[in-house]
Amino acid sequence: MASNKIDFPLGVSHAHPAAARGAILSATPNWLQAVAIIRKHWRVSGAFAAVVLLTVIAGTLLMKPVYEPTARLEIDPPGAEFFTTENTASDSGNQEYLDTEAKNLESDELALSVIKALHLDKKAGLPSQAAAQEDQTHIDGNTTSGLTAEENAALRAFHKSFKVRRDSTSRIITVSFASHDPRLSATVVNTALQMFVDSTYQHRHDSIVKSSAWLGTQLEDIRKKLDESNRALAAFQQKTGITDIDESKSTFSERMAELSRQQSQAEADRVQLRAELSNVHGKHLDALTEVHTNPVIQDLEKKLAEAKAELKKTKVIYGESHPNVKKLRSEADELQAQLNDQRASILLMLKSNYNAAGSREQALNAEMKAARNKLNQMAQYSQLKKEVQTNAGLYNDLYKKVKESAIAAGAKLSDMQIVDHARVLDRPTRPNIPLDLALGLLTASAGGIMLAFVCEAFDRRLYTVQDVQKLVGSSAVSLVPALGAGVHGPERKFLGMLQSAKVPDKFLQKRPRSPESEALRALHTAIMLSRREDDVQIVAIASSFAREGKTTVAVNLAIALAQYGPTCLIDADLRRPQVAKAFQVPREPGLGELLSNHVPLEEALHPVSDIENLKVLPAGAEVQDTAAAICSDRMRDVLRELRGHFHFVVMDCPPILPYADGRVLSTLADGIIFVCRSGVTTSEALLHSQDILKKLEAAPVLEVVLNGASLDAKGYNYAYE
């Protein structure tokens, strides 16, 4: 049937087999996939784990015991002592202080002091001293630092063995020293801490003494300045009579503000009066505001207007000489005189006010000038007094510091204390055999498992039917299990089974009920189905390279086909013929003689005595140019002649990738059985073979056979009963 044929596409994806297996197993639980991968590479993983574990065991047992006692030192922040000249630092400053002290514990000066005090350059027992002495052999006896070669070696060994660790959550610093001598280790740690505490105290004491001397000098200078400022203040008081301005300072400031306000008001009054007087031209006093707003003048003007109106009316009636006219004129003149007097008095009052405002302004200016002079004197007095107070305060502070320094220098106080001294250990710190072995076992196991997954990631070989299906994109893939998969005993691969075996195994005849025989019958069934649909008569058995089991597949497939009709098995692999050996028939004459026209077809065919309907066309004599012989027209004539004599013709072809004659034979067949070997054939080889067959327009691939697969691949769910 058409569905049984595989059409290899040119553009098929070159998928990595590991990625293919990951896609196929996506529905499988992850832990099952992991177990399958580990079981697949268990030899590599086991070898790696064994090497690592043996290395750890050997290193642990051969390691010389090392004793590393520890001591703890507590360091208070600066300024925490009862008597101190230092200020308490912030939290960040405290952390920096502790880090600095921890670094000072690792200094060369402290290390050299301990080395010289304990004569470590003359002792053995430091783990790193031997290596340090080897390094020192390339250095002269005395270095530029003045140290001997032994001291330099001991210094390097000391730094390698001396460890300082600081707890970031507390003020505790842990110190340890590793050596082969437990008593020496404890002595070194305790000596180093005691020397560090003593040297730190001595350094602080010397600093305090120097500071006290410097402060004493500065105190004398400040005292002289204080005396000078006191004398200057006393002289100024005697000159100005100012004694103390603290009580009168507030009142004087209020008085100055009031004078300034009055001065401004007087100046404003004078300017206003001058502006009003400047508006009077000649005798036109009506321009003055005080004149036309004065009620007396307003009353006189009203009466004068009434008198003038009556006078005018009377003159019209009686004439100029009438007594009433004279009387009214006299009254009008009297009112006019009173009005002029009132206007003159207002003008005189304004001039008087103007002169008074000017005088008041001058008086206020004089008083303000005197007040400013007084204010300047008070400011100068304040400056002198402030200088005296500043010098006095500075003198008192320095005097206090000098006294505190003297007390701190006399008090034997330190900001460091040893919390725990190092003790002599009764058992070595290293090696810790149970822990080392446990870690070694854990590391070996984890490394072996990781190595299995690394091998899986880089493995390009095909192992399962799913791997092949992912590459060829077809379900027409058969599995031929490894030889003996259904029986107890050592597993043997189907490709020649054993590397020493040079004769293909006829398992279909010897073990007809074995799993590999059942697989070949399934392959035979696929060919029979293809024959019904497309009249497949000549089947080429091909592979990418040699030793992939194609000859064994060809031999057993020919045996299976012979049960249904006359069958011919052609050994077309003229370079490495194996078919004649498998059936124990003569190698000559054979295909070589046929292609050379030396013998007729009947003489070249050899019947198999114990298998009915099966004849073998062996490779025959060696042909010098096999590719040219296979490509000749004679090969086509031979195949055409065989079609007339047999129902089935099976050709064992040379590998496709290395030899051209294998490619040519693929074009002469009706169908191809392509053989891959599990764990040997790579995805690149299979894909390259597909491309070649497609470009040559070869016969269709009826089935891809995965040869030599293990039935114990539980991760791929294969099982045979």
HUDAWO-V747313 format. One record per residue. N is the residue number from 1. SS is DSSP state (H for helix, E for strand, - for the rest). OMEGA is omega in degrees with one decimal (NA if undefined). D_LAST is the distance of its C-alpha to the last C-alpha in whole Angstrom. Layout:
N:SS:OMEGA:D_LAST
N:SS:OMEGA:D_LAST
//
This chain:
1:-:-177.9:29
2:H:-177.7:31
3:H:-178.4:28
4:H:-177.9:26
5:-:-179.5:28
6:E:176.0:29
7:-:-178.9:32
8:-:179.0:33
9:-:178.0:36
10:-:-175.5:39
11:-:-177.3:39
12:-:-177.5:35
13:-:177.9:35
14:-:-176.2:35
15:-:174.4:33
16:-:-178.8:32
17:H:177.2:28
18:H:177.3:28
19:H:177.4:30
20:H:179.1:27
21:H:178.8:25
22:H:179.4:27
23:H:-178.0:28
24:H:-174.7:24
25:H:-177.7:23
26:H:179.5:26
27:H:-179.2:25
28:-:177.8:23
29:-:-176.4:25
30:H:-176.5:27
31:H:176.1:26
32:H:176.3:22
33:H:-179.7:23
34:H:178.6:25
35:H:179.9:23
36:H:-179.9:21
37:H:-179.3:24
38:H:178.8:25
39:H:-179.2:22
40:H:-177.4:22
41:-:-173.3:26
42:H:-180.0:26
43:H:179.1:27
44:H:-179.8:30
45:H:179.7:30
46:H:179.1:30
47:H:178.9:33
48:H:-179.2:35
49:H:179.8:35
50:H:179.2:36
51:H:-179.6:39
52:H:-177.6:40
53:H:178.1:40
54:H:177.2:41
55:H:178.9:44
56:H:-179.9:45
57:H:179.8:45
58:H:179.4:47
59:H:-179.4:49
60:H:-176.8:50
61:H:-179.0:51
62:H:-178.3:53
63:-:176.1:55
64:-:-175.9:58
65:-:179.1:59
66:E:179.9:61
67:E:-176.8:63
68:E:177.5:64
69:E:-177.8:66
70:E:173.3:67
71:E:-177.4:70
72:E:-178.5:71
73:E:177.1:74
74:E:-178.8:75
75:E:177.5:77
76:-:178.0:79
77:-:-179.7:80
78:-:-179.7:84
79:-:-178.1:86
80:-:179.9:85
81:-:-179.7:87
82:-:174.7:90
83:-:-178.7:93
84:-:174.4:92
85:-:-177.3:93
86:-:175.7:90
87:-:178.4:89
88:-:-176.9:85
89:-:176.3:83
90:-:-179.3:80
91:H:179.6:76
92:H:176.9:76
93:H:177.4:78
94:H:-180.0:77
95:H:177.3:74
96:H:178.8:75
97:H:179.3:78
98:H:177.3:75
99:H:179.4:73
100:H:179.7:76
101:H:177.0:76
102:H:176.5:73
103:H:178.8:73
104:H:177.2:77
105:H:-179.5:75
106:-:-175.6:73
107:-:177.3:76
108:H:-178.1:77
109:H:178.5:81
110:H:-179.4:79
111:H:180.0:77
112:H:178.2:79
113:H:178.9:82
114:H:-179.7:79
115:H:-179.4:78
116:H:-179.5:82
117:H:-177.6:82
118:H:179.7:80
119:-:-178.6:80
120:H:178.3:76
121:H:178.8:77
122:H:-175.5:78
123:-:171.7:75
124:-:179.4:71
125:-:175.8:69
126:-:-177.6:68
127:-:-173.5:64
128:-:-173.1:65
129:H:-179.5:68
130:H:178.6:67
131:H:179.1:66
132:H:178.3:69
133:H:175.1:71
134:H:177.6:69
135:H:-174.4:70
136:H:-179.6:73
137:-:179.6:74
138:-:-176.6:74
139:-:178.7:77
140:-:-177.6:81
141:-:178.9:82
142:E:178.9:84
143:-:-179.1:82
144:-:179.8:85
145:-:179.3:84
146:-:-179.6:86
147:-:175.9:83
148:E:179.0:82
149:H:179.4:79
150:H:179.5:78
151:H:176.1:78
152:H:178.5:76
153:H:178.9:73
154:H:179.4:74
155:H:178.7:74
156:H:178.1:71
157:H:179.6:69
158:H:-179.0:71
159:H:178.5:69
160:H:-176.4:66
161:H:-175.4:66
162:E:-176.7:68
163:E:177.8:66
164:E:179.1:68
165:E:-179.6:66
166:E:176.5:67
167:-:-176.4:66
168:-:-178.8:66
169:-:-178.5:67
170:-:178.6:70
171:-:-177.0:72
172:E:173.8:71
173:E:-179.1:70
174:E:-178.1:68
175:E:178.2:69
176:E:179.4:67
177:E:-176.5:67
178:E:174.3:65
179:E:178.5:66
180:-:-179.6:65
181:-:-177.5:68
182:H:-179.9:67
183:H:177.9:71
184:H:-179.9:72
185:H:-179.6:69
186:H:-179.4:71
187:H:-179.6:75
188:H:-178.3:74
189:H:-178.0:72
190:H:178.9:75
191:H:-179.3:78
192:H:-179.9:77
193:H:-179.0:77
194:H:177.0:80
195:H:179.9:82
196:H:178.5:80
197:H:-179.1:82
198:H:-178.8:85
199:H:177.2:85
200:H:177.9:84
201:H:-179.0:87
202:H:178.4:90
203:H:178.8:89
204:H:179.4:89
205:H:178.9:93
206:H:178.5:94
207:H:180.0:93
208:H:179.4:95
209:H:178.5:98
210:H:178.8:98
211:H:-179.9:98
212:H:178.8:101
213:H:179.5:103
214:H:179.0:102
215:H:177.6:103
216:H:177.0:106
217:H:178.6:107
218:H:179.6:106
219:H:179.1:108
220:H:178.0:111
221:H:179.6:111
222:H:179.6:110
223:H:177.8:113
224:H:178.2:115
225:H:179.0:114
226:H:177.7:115
227:H:179.6:118
228:H:-179.8:119
229:H:176.4:118
230:H:178.9:120
231:H:179.2:123
232:H:178.7:122
233:H:-179.8:122
234:H:179.3:125
235:H:179.4:127
236:H:177.6:126
237:H:179.8:126
238:H:-177.7:130
239:H:-173.8:131
240:H:-178.2:129
241:-:178.2:130
242:-:-178.9:126
243:-:-178.8:125
244:-:-174.2:122
245:-:-175.1:120
246:-:-175.9:117
247:-:-175.8:119
248:-:-176.3:121
249:H:-178.2:119
250:H:-180.0:117
251:H:-179.9:121
252:H:178.1:122
253:H:177.3:119
254:H:178.6:120
255:H:178.2:124
256:H:179.3:123
257:H:179.4:121
258:H:177.2:124
259:H:179.5:126
260:H:179.3:124
261:H:-180.0:124
262:H:178.7:127
263:H:178.9:128
264:H:-179.9:126
265:H:-180.0:128
266:H:178.8:131
267:H:179.4:130
268:H:178.4:129
269:H:-178.6:132
270:H:-178.9:134
271:H:-179.8:132
272:H:-180.0:133
273:H:178.9:136
274:H:178.6:137
275:H:-179.8:135
276:H:-178.9:137
277:H:-179.1:140
278:H:179.4:140
279:-:-178.4:139
280:-:179.0:143
281:-:-179.6:145
282:-:-176.9:149
283:-:178.8:150
284:-:-177.6:147
285:H:-178.9:146
286:H:179.4:144
287:H:179.9:141
288:-:179.7:140
289:H:-178.0:138
290:H:-177.6:140
291:H:-172.8:143
292:H:174.3:141
293:-:-178.3:139
294:-:-178.1:142
295:H:-179.7:143
296:H:-179.9:147
297:H:178.6:147
298:H:179.6:145
299:H:179.4:148
300:H:-179.8:151
301:H:179.3:150
302:H:179.4:149
303:H:-179.5:153
304:H:179.5:154
305:H:179.3:153
306:H:-179.2:154
307:H:-179.8:158
308:H:179.0:158
309:H:178.2:157
310:H:180.0:160
311:H:-179.1:162
312:H:179.7:161
313:H:-178.1:162
314:H:-179.8:165
315:H:-179.4:166
316:H:-175.4:166
317:H:-169.1:167
318:H:-178.5:170
319:-:-174.6:170
320:-:-171.3:171
321:-:-177.1:174
322:-:-178.6:173
323:H:-179.6:172
324:H:178.6:169
325:H:179.4:168
326:H:-179.0:169
327:H:-179.3:168
328:H:177.8:164
329:H:179.5:164
330:H:179.4:165
331:H:178.6:162
332:H:178.5:160
333:H:179.9:161
334:H:179.0:161
335:H:178.2:157
336:H:179.6:156
337:H:178.4:158
338:H:-179.6:156
339:H:178.5:153
340:H:178.3:153
341:H:179.9:154
342:H:179.2:151
343:H:179.3:149
344:H:179.4:151
345:H:178.2:150
346:H:178.1:146
347:H:179.2:146
348:H:178.9:148
349:H:179.3:145
350:H:178.7:142
351:H:178.1:144
352:H:178.3:144
353:H:178.9:141
354:H:178.7:140
355:H:179.9:142
356:H:178.0:141
357:H:178.5:137
358:H:179.4:138
359:H:180.0:139
360:H:179.0:136
361:H:178.5:134
362:H:179.0:136
363:H:179.6:136
364:H:176.9:132
365:H:178.8:131
366:H:179.0:133
367:H:179.9:132
368:H:178.2:128
369:H:177.5:129
370:H:179.4:130
371:H:178.1:127
372:H:177.2:125
373:H:178.8:127
374:H:180.0:126
375:H:178.1:122
376:H:178.2:122
377:H:179.2:124
378:H:178.1:121
379:H:178.0:118
380:H:177.3:120
381:H:179.0:120
382:H:179.0:116
383:H:178.6:115
384:H:-179.3:117
385:H:178.3:116
386:H:178.1:112
387:H:177.7:113
388:H:-178.9:114
389:H:178.9:111
390:H:179.4:109
391:H:179.1:110
392:H:178.8:110
393:H:178.7:107
394:H:178.4:105
395:H:-179.5:108
396:H:179.0:106
397:H:178.8:103
398:H:178.7:103
399:H:177.7:105
400:H:178.8:102
401:H:179.3:100
402:H:178.8:102
403:H:178.7:102
404:H:178.5:99
405:H:178.3:98
406:H:179.3:100
407:H:-179.3:99
408:H:178.1:95
409:H:179.9:96
410:H:-178.6:98
411:-:179.8:95
412:-:-180.0:92
413:-:179.8:89
414:-:177.8:86
415:-:-179.2:83
416:E:173.7:80
417:E:-179.9:79
418:E:-178.3:77
419:E:179.3:74
420:E:172.3:72
421:-:176.8:73
422:-:178.7:71
423:-:179.8:70
424:-:-176.3:69
425:-:178.1:65
426:-:176.1:64
427:-:-175.7:61
428:-:175.3:60
429:-:177.0:58
430:E:-0.6:56
431:-:171.9:54
432:-:-168.2:52
433:H:-179.9:49
434:H:-178.9:47
435:H:-179.3:47
436:H:179.2:47
437:H:178.0:44
438:H:178.1:42
439:H:177.4:43
440:H:178.6:42
441:H:178.7:39
442:H:179.4:39
443:H:179.9:40
444:H:-179.9:37
445:H:-179.8:34
446:H:179.0:36
447:H:178.1:37
448:H:178.8:33
449:H:178.6:31
450:H:179.1:34
451:H:177.6:33
452:H:179.5:30
453:H:176.0:31
454:H:177.4:33
455:H:179.1:31
456:H:-177.9:29
457:H:-176.8:32
458:H:-178.3:33
459:-:-179.3:30
460:-:-176.8:30
461:E:178.9:27
462:-:-177.0:24
463:-:-171.2:21
464:-:176.1:19
465:H:-180.0:19
466:H:177.1:21
467:H:-178.7:23
468:H:-179.6:24
469:H:179.5:24
470:H:-178.5:26
471:H:-174.2:29
472:H:177.1:28
473:-:-179.0:28
474:-:177.1:26
475:-:-177.2:23
476:-:179.2:22
477:E:179.9:20
478:E:177.8:17
479:E:173.1:15
480:E:-173.5:15
481:E:177.2:13
482:-:-177.1:15
483:E:178.7:15
484:-:-177.4:13
485:-:-177.6:10
486:-:-178.0:8
487:-:178.5:11
488:-:-179.9:13
489:-:179.7:16
490:-:-178.3:18
491:-:176.9:17
492:E:-179.9:18
493:-:-172.5:19
494:-:179.7:19
495:-:-177.9:22
496:-:177.6:24
497:-:176.2:21
498:-:-178.0:24
499:-:178.7:28
500:-:-179.3:29
501:-:-178.7:28
502:-:-179.5:30
503:-:178.4:28
504:-:-176.7:25
505:-:176.2:22
506:-:-173.6:22
507:H:179.8:18
508:H:178.1:18
509:H:-175.4:20
510:H:-176.4:19
511:-:-173.1:15
512:-:-179.4:15
513:-:-179.5:11
514:-:179.0:10
515:H:-179.2:9
516:H:176.8:12
517:H:177.9:13
518:H:178.9:11
519:H:178.3:13
520:H:176.8:16
521:H:176.3:16
522:H:176.9:16
523:H:176.9:19
524:H:178.7:20
525:H:179.1:20
526:H:179.1:22
527:H:179.5:24
528:H:176.9:25
529:H:178.3:25
530:H:-179.4:28
531:H:178.6:30
532:H:-173.3:31
533:H:-170.2:32
534:H:177.8:34
535:-:178.7:34
536:-:-179.5:32
537:-:-179.8:33
538:E:-178.7:33
539:E:177.1:30
540:E:176.0:31
541:E:-173.2:28
542:E:175.1:30
543:E:-179.1:29
544:-:-179.6:31
545:-:178.1:32
546:-:175.6:31
547:-:174.0:28
548:-:173.3:26
549:-:-177.5:24
550:H:179.6:26
551:H:178.0:27
552:H:177.2:23
553:H:-179.4:22
554:H:-179.2:25
555:H:-175.5:25
556:H:176.1:21
557:H:177.6:22
558:H:177.7:26
559:H:-179.8:24
560:H:-178.7:22
561:H:-179.3:25
562:H:178.3:27
563:-:-176.2:25
564:-:178.4:27
565:-:179.2:30
566:-:-174.9:32
567:E:177.2:31
568:E:177.3:33
569:E:-178.3:31
570:E:172.9:34
571:E:-177.6:34
572:-:177.3:36
573:-:-173.6:36
574:-:-179.4:39
575:-:-177.9:39
576:-:-178.3:36
577:-:-179.1:35
578:-:-172.6:32
579:H:-177.9:31
580:H:178.7:34
581:H:-177.2:32
582:H:-176.8:29
583:H:177.8:30
584:-:174.9:33
585:-:178.9:36
586:-:178.2:39
587:-:-177.9:39
588:-:-9.4:43
589:-:-177.8:44
590:-:-174.7:41
591:H:-179.8:41
592:H:179.2:44
593:H:177.5:47
594:H:-179.0:46
595:H:178.6:47
596:-:179.2:50
597:-:179.3:51
598:-:-178.6:51
599:-:174.6:49
600:-:-176.4:48
601:H:-175.4:44
602:H:-179.2:44
603:H:-178.1:45
604:H:-179.9:42
605:E:-177.9:39
606:E:178.6:38
607:E:176.7:35
608:-:-170.0:32
609:-:-173.6:33
610:-:178.5:29
611:-:-179.2:28
612:-:177.2:30
613:-:-178.7:31
614:E:172.7:31
615:E:-176.5:34
616:E:170.9:34
617:E:-175.9:37
618:-:-177.2:37
619:-:179.1:39
620:-:-178.9:42
621:-:-178.2:45
622:-:179.4:45
623:-:-175.4:46
624:-:179.8:49
625:-:-175.4:48
626:H:-178.0:45
627:H:-179.6:45
628:H:179.5:48
629:H:-179.3:47
630:H:-177.0:43
631:-:-176.1:46
632:-:177.2:48
633:H:179.6:49
634:H:179.3:48
635:H:178.3:44
636:H:178.6:44
637:H:179.4:46
638:H:-179.7:43
639:H:178.8:41
640:H:179.8:43
641:H:179.4:43
642:H:177.1:40
643:H:-178.4:39
644:H:-176.4:41
645:H:-172.1:39
646:-:172.8:36
647:-:-178.3:33
648:E:174.3:31
649:E:179.9:32
650:E:-179.8:30
651:E:171.4:32
652:E:-171.5:31
653:-:172.3:33
654:-:177.3:35
655:-:-173.9:34
656:-:-171.7:35
657:-:-177.2:37
658:-:-171.5:39
659:-:-178.8:40
660:H:-177.2:42
661:H:175.1:41
662:H:178.9:37
663:H:-178.7:38
664:H:-179.6:41
665:H:179.2:38
666:H:178.4:36
667:H:-177.5:39
668:H:-177.1:39
669:-:174.9:35
670:-:180.0:34
671:E:-175.4:31
672:E:166.9:30
673:E:-176.1:26
674:E:-173.7:26
675:E:171.9:24
676:E:177.5:24
677:E:-179.6:23
678:-:179.0:21
679:-:-179.7:23
680:-:-178.3:26
681:-:179.1:27
682:E:178.8:29
683:H:178.9:30
684:H:-179.9:34
685:H:-179.7:33
686:H:-179.4:30
687:H:178.3:33
688:H:177.8:36
689:H:177.5:34
690:H:-178.8:34
691:H:-179.0:37
692:H:-179.5:38
693:H:179.7:37
694:H:-179.3:38
695:H:-179.6:42
696:H:-174.6:41
697:-:-178.4:40
698:-:177.5:38
699:-:-179.7:35
700:-:177.1:33
701:E:-178.4:29
702:E:-174.3:27
703:E:170.2:24
704:E:-176.3:23
705:E:173.3:20
706:E:-169.9:19
707:E:173.7:19
708:E:-178.9:18
709:E:179.7:16
710:-:177.2:14
711:-:-178.5:10
712:-:178.8:12
713:-:-173.6:14
714:H:178.2:14
715:H:-178.6:17
716:H:171.7:16
717:-:173.1:13
718:-:175.9:10
719:-:175.5:7
720:-:176.5:4
721:-:NA:0
//
